[in-house]
Amino acid sequence: MKTILAELDRMATQGHALEMGMEYRKGVLSQERIDALNALGFIWDARVRE
């Protein structure tokens, strides 16, 4: 049961991250949210490697 809950949590987090990325690219994500996500180390484009 714990594994199923962990997987559901991972999927929800992944979905939220995808949504934030889409809002960022559309230019509708607030600067406050962008700053907060940047502070957490959010990766805006996983295809770009440093």
C-alpha positions in Angstrom: 0.0 0.0 0.0 2.8 2.4 0.9 4.4 1.9 -2.6 1.1 2.7 -4.3 0.7 5.9 -2.3 4.3 6.9 -3.0 3.6 6.4 -6.7 0.4 8.4 -6.7 2.3 11.2 -4.9 5.1 11.1 -7.5 2.5 11.3 -10.3 0.7 14.2 -8.7 4.0 16.1 -8.2 5.1 15.4 -11.8 1.7 16.6 -13.1 2.0 19.8 -11.0 5.6 20.4 -12.3 4.4 20.0 -15.9 1.6 22.5 -15.3 4.0 25.0 -13.8 6.3 24.6 -16.8 3.4 25.2 -19.2 2.3 28.3 -17.3 5.9 29.6 -17.3 6.2 29.1 -21.1 2.8 30.8 -21.7 4.0 33.8 -19.6 1.1 33.5 -17.1 3.1 32.3 -14.0 3.6 35.1 -11.5 7.1 36.3 -10.7 6.5 35.4 -7.1 5.8 31.7 -8.1 8.8 31.7 -10.5 11.1 33.0 -7.7 9.8 30.4 -5.2 10.3 27.6 -7.7 13.8 28.8 -8.6 14.7 28.9 -4.9 13.7 25.2 -4.7 15.9 24.4 -7.7 13.1 23.9 -10.2 14.3 22.8 -13.6 12.3 24.8 -16.3 13.5 22.8 -19.3 14.8 19.3 -18.5 16.1 19.0 -22.1 18.7 21.7 -21.4 21.8 20.4 -19.6 24.3 22.7 -17.9 
